[in-house]
């Protein structure tokens, strides 16, 4: 395994990928800022090659801010290869760099959007609400940031930040290292982990937390209510539709039919009431 020089400097700079967005080339300036120390090291004393490297790394780049680490490490490794390539073979290696940049950036963007924006961010919010319930804090009550409620609220907030930021930091560091030491066979480290399985697990965990919030909220609302047939029927509608939705997804039945069923059922219930 080859040592990744400038690793920590690159890691810190990777947080500034989105510092300068532009409509023409997206995140290209942020990307250049990240890899600039490595380019200076690789092309030290080679002004012509350095200008050429700066120019090709100013091309369009757009990816997920965390998973883009899988592009950065692979690109730095390819730049090191270009630096020792004979001049007549350099265009071919530069073409390979563009392929690496585009392919890894697109794949990382797809994975990152589903993992971080679509899963971990909502999960961190759900975790915050569950933590409030666990601390016996009524999130709708006034003055929850005062007195005895302040400490559990702060703990819940720190926990929710932990849920999102720790995986983001680990993924960012691991992405730089894996992509730098990766090859085309393992797609520069991107296929070393079963991302779909991770996303599925986290989404399932989020669904469990969400169901807990729903049923605990219903319990708080109705635990002093007389449990007649009408109340039980109304409360059973929500879990019934959740279970039905799960079965319809397993059977690959479009959700539009669930919406139609829900409209009919609630319409009949309103008419009967």
SVG drawing of the C-alpha trace seen along z (x, -y; Angstrom):
<svg xmlns="http://www.w3.org/2000/svg" viewBox="-73 -31 85 41">
<polyline fill="none" stroke="black" stroke-width="0.4" points="0.0,0.0 1.5,-3.3 1.7,-6.1 -0.7,-9.0 1.4,-12.1 -0.5,-15.3 -3.3,-13.1 -4.3,-15.3 -4.0,-18.5 -6.2,-17.1 -8.7,-15.8 -9.1,-19.2 -9.4,-20.9 -12.0,-18.4 -14.5,-20.3 -14.3,-23.3 -15.4,-21.5 -18.6,-23.6 -16.9,-26.9 -17.1,-28.3 -19.9,-27.0 -20.3,-28.3 -22.8,-27.6 -20.2,-26.8 -18.0,-24.2 -19.9,-23.5 -17.4,-22.5 -14.2,-22.7 -12.6,-25.5 -13.3,-23.7 -11.8,-20.5 -8.6,-22.4 -8.3,-23.9 -8.4,-20.4 -5.7,-18.8 -3.5,-21.9 -1.0,-20.9 -0.6,-17.5 -0.1,-19.1 2.6,-21.4 4.3,-18.4 4.0,-16.2 5.1,-19.0 7.6,-20.8 10.0,-22.7 8.0,-21.8 6.2,-25.0 5.0,-23.9 3.6,-20.6 2.1,-22.4 0.2,-24.8 -1.0,-21.9 -2.2,-20.1 -4.0,-23.2 -5.8,-23.6 -7.1,-20.0 -8.2,-20.1 -10.3,-23.2 -12.7,-21.2 -16.3,-20.5 -16.7,-18.6 -19.9,-17.8 -20.3,-15.2 -21.5,-14.6 -19.4,-16.7 -18.6,-13.6 -18.3,-10.8 -16.3,-13.0 -13.3,-11.8 -13.4,-8.7 -12.7,-10.9 -10.0,-13.0 -7.8,-10.2 -8.0,-8.4 -7.3,-11.7 -4.2,-12.4 -2.9,-8.9 -3.4,-9.4 -1.6,-12.8 1.4,-11.0 1.3,-8.6 1.0,-11.4 4.1,-13.1 6.4,-10.2 4.8,-9.4 6.8,-10.1 5.6,-13.2 4.3,-11.4 2.1,-9.1 0.8,-11.9 -2.4,-12.6 -3.6,-9.0 -3.0,-9.3 -4.8,-12.6 -7.7,-11.0 -7.7,-8.3 -7.8,-11.0 -10.9,-12.5 -12.5,-9.1 -11.7,-8.6 -13.0,-12.0 -16.3,-11.7 -17.1,-8.1 -16.2,-8.2 -17.9,-11.6 -21.2,-10.4 -21.2,-7.2 -20.2,-8.9 -23.0,-11.5 -25.6,-8.8 -24.5,-6.9 -24.0,-10.0 -27.4,-11.5 -29.1,-8.4 -27.0,-7.7 -26.5,-11.1 -29.3,-13.4 -32.0,-10.7 -31.2,-8.5 -28.8,-9.9 -30.2,-13.4 -33.8,-12.3 -32.5,-9.6 -30.6,-12.1 -33.8,-14.1 -35.8,-11.0 -33.1,-10.1 -33.4,-13.5 -37.2,-13.1 -36.8,-9.6 -34.1,-10.8 -36.4,-13.6 -39.1,-11.0 -36.5,-8.8 -35.6,-11.8 -39.3,-12.3 -39.2,-15.7 -42.4,-16.9 -41.1,-18.5 -44.3,-20.6 -44.1,-22.0 -43.0,-25.6 -39.8,-26.2 -38.0,-22.9 -34.7,-24.8 -35.0,-25.9 -34.5,-24.3 -34.6,-20.5 -35.3,-19.9 -32.1,-21.7 -29.7,-18.8 -31.7,-16.0 -32.4,-18.4 -28.7,-19.1 -27.8,-15.4 -30.5,-14.6 -29.1,-17.3 -25.5,-16.1 -26.7,-12.5 -28.4,-13.6 -25.3,-15.4 -23.2,-12.3 -25.6,-10.1 -24.8,-12.2 -21.3,-13.6 -19.4,-10.6 -20.3,-8.5 -19.6,-11.5 -16.1,-12.0 -15.2,-8.3 -16.5,-8.0 -14.5,-11.1 -11.2,-9.8 -11.8,-6.2 -12.7,-7.5 -9.5,-9.3 -7.4,-6.4 -9.3,-3.7 -9.4,-5.6 -5.7,-6.5 -4.8,-2.8 -7.6,-1.5 -7.5,-0.2 -9.9,-0.1 -10.9,3.5 -12.4,2.3 -13.5,-1.0 -11.1,-2.9 -12.5,-1.6 -16.2,-2.4 -17.2,1.2 -15.4,2.3 -18.6,1.7 -22.1,2.8 -23.7,-0.6 -27.2,0.7 -27.1,2.9 -26.0,0.1 -28.7,-2.3 -31.3,0.4 -30.3,1.1 -30.3,-2.6 -33.7,-3.2 -35.1,-0.2 -33.8,-1.7 -35.3,-5.0 -38.7,-3.4 -38.5,-1.6 -37.8,-4.9 -40.6,-6.6 -43.1,-3.9 -42.0,-4.3 -42.6,-8.1 -46.1,-7.5 -47.3,-4.9 -45.7,-6.7 -47.4,-9.9 -50.7,-8.1 -50.2,-6.6 -49.6,-10.0 -52.7,-11.4 -55.1,-8.6 -53.9,-6.7 -56.6,-8.3 -59.3,-7.8 -62.0,-5.3 -61.2,-2.4 -64.4,-1.9 -64.7,-0.1 -64.7,-3.4 -61.4,-4.6 -59.7,-1.3 -60.9,-1.2 -59.5,-4.7 -56.2,-4.0 -55.8,-0.8 -56.1,-2.5 -52.6,-3.9 -50.7,-0.6 -53.0,1.2 -52.0,-1.1 -48.3,-0.9 -48.4,2.9 -50.4,2.8 -47.8,0.4 -45.0,2.8 -46.8,5.8 -47.6,3.8 -43.9,2.8 -42.8,6.4 -45.3,7.3 -44.1,4.4 -47.6,2.9 -47.5,-0.9 -48.3,-3.2 -51.0,-4.9 -53.3,-1.9 -52.6,-2.4 -53.6,-6.0 -56.8,-5.0 -57.6,-2.5 -56.8,-5.1 -59.1,-7.6 -62.0,-5.1 -61.6,-3.9 -61.3,-7.3 -64.2,-8.5 -66.4,-5.7 -65.4,-6.3 -66.2,-9.9 -69.6,-9.1 -70.4,-6.6 -69.4,-9.1"/>
</svg>
